[in-house]
């Protein structure tokens, strides 16, 4: 559920202000991908990847079927020998090749080789392909009058091959998901002090897959491109670059260290200091090794890793179930949208996710084609203040679109974003790039977590025009997050949807 006045940007945004540098770096990269040469390269790589996957499946099916037929051959009567045995082996080899050739196009038809296919959809596509290929082969055997032995062999090979192919694709998607989770767990490090020790630490951390050095803070070396600012800029730099950990490498400057530590604690960042601390600030602080250097841990922000993992598991399971249950309704909506007005069924736009990551956001199209270009004529009718945009009786909305918005059905495609890991079922709404440009430094705190489809604001203050209340509720959710809170929000979302309070 969201504020429905959010639409895709038309053209490249002009980025100004210190809080927009992360967006300035990210947006051009996404825009370049839409150009011809780059798009062709991406398409060619995906085609090569699909071809490699199909070849691997062919070999896997052949291996499984071949092993079964070898075991079957062991039980052949010794009386069958010579020419008869060679003919039997030849027929079996042809059978394996034909079944593979039939199953692979079926797998392609059901989208098994599509890029970034979710885990459950991969398994389902493999099963559909196996069943379709089996039915096709069985029909051929029936029409050609082949004996029952061929049917029994077909069913055994089909079952084993389908399980093998489905298992291979599921394991492949699991590996991709683990790699993505691992990337999410990489800590962004800011080093205070660009001297010899700081530079040595940065070099060592390049070899550590769990840390990513963003840059340095130094009061003296402002002309170095790697220095992002001085110690006074800690709050701004930490929010702008989504810093997780601050490491101080100049412990002899005691007052500076104290200032950095206190500011980092306010920002809820992990703080580590290279030893030689004074004035009792590091008393009883545990010592750890960061790369090969010992550090005192002055503060560590607790991370509910188990809770977040369970949250992700619940997201995947519930989103998959919702997509399967509502599939007929989603198909009906797509048909209605096509019949009412020209334009795509799905509306895609860029949104800002966790730690400033830009992703493609999906929803059903509810406006006429070219609606983004008409927004300039409605700016003076905006009912929200400051950042958000909302017009109750927006003339760009179609009749079907107004019905979808009333019951929040236009947001169903965001379940795809949940399966991809860009969004969660519950969390702060992902802002548009133009909204992100207007954020103050303290607003960036809401980007510390994965955005969601529904949240506190949607169930308590959906019609409240205040952007400050919008931010306050998101921060309250982040500060008090628990699985129980997510469950309460989801349960309260259900009656809100059925009441048709969306606009």
Secondary structure, 3 states (H helix, E strand, C coil): CCCCCCCCCCCCCCCCCHHHHHHHHHHHHHHHCCCHHHHHHHHHHHHHHHHHHHHHHHHHHHHHHHHHHHHHHHCCCCCCCCHHHHHHHHHHHHHHHHHHHHHHHHHHHCCCCCCCCCHHHHHHHHHHHHHHHHHHHHHHHHHHCCCHHHHHHHHHHHHHHHHHHHHHHHHHHHHHHHHHHHHHCCEEEEEECCCHHHHHHHHHHCCCCCEEEEEEECCCCCCCCCEEECHHHHHHHHHHCCCCEEEECCCCCHHHHHHHHHHHHHCCCEEEEECCCCCCCCCCCCEEEECCEEEEEEECCCCCHHHHHHHHHHHHHHHHHHHHHCHHHHHHHHHHHHHHCCCCCEEEEEEECHHHCEEEEEEECCECCCHHHHHHHHHHHCCCCCCCCCCCCCCCECHHHHHHHHCCHHHCCHHHHHHHCCCEEECCCCEEHHHHCCCCHHHHHHHHCCCEEECHHHHHCCCCCCHHHHHHHHHHHHHCCCHHHHHHHHHHHHHHHHCCCCC
